[in-house]
Amino acid sequence: MYEDKIVNVTIGGKSFDLYMSTAATKVILDKCGSLQDFGEELEKANDIGSILTTCPWLIVLLANEGTRLHNFEHPDDQRMTLTEELIDLLTTPAEVFELSGAAVAAFRNGLHRNIESEDDSKNAEVG
């Protein structure tokens, strides 16, 4: 059900699912004011210094949402959550740069909407 919304990453040799939930969206809105402002902030983070200050909290947020989802679905197989301190310890700057791309992909996956419409015979062309 959620597979198409999750981006799997490896941090410190452990697998984590990045998931953009409604709860994560609310945290981003509280921090940035709007998703557009947040998207612009991510786009501006094009140098390693900006990425190292902007992206670890997003990686932690999305990884912990994936962990919460996993723990909910698998009560007998609980996973650990991450902190920014663990991200700093377990990764190199180059890895944070790579993880930021995965976080952006998970962010986009969570906001992607599949809109289906029914064939409406009222709007069909008349020959």
URVENJO-V170528 format. One line per field, one symbol per residue. burial: b if it has 9 or more other ideal C-beta (glycine too) atoms within 8 Angstrom, else e. A space follows every 50 residues. Layout:
burial->???
This chain:
burial->eeeebbbebebeeeebbbbbbeebbebbbeebeebebbeebbeebeeeeb bbebbbebbbbbbbbbbbbbbeeeeeeeeeebebebbeeebebebbbebb ebbbbbbebbbeeeeeeeeeeeeeeee
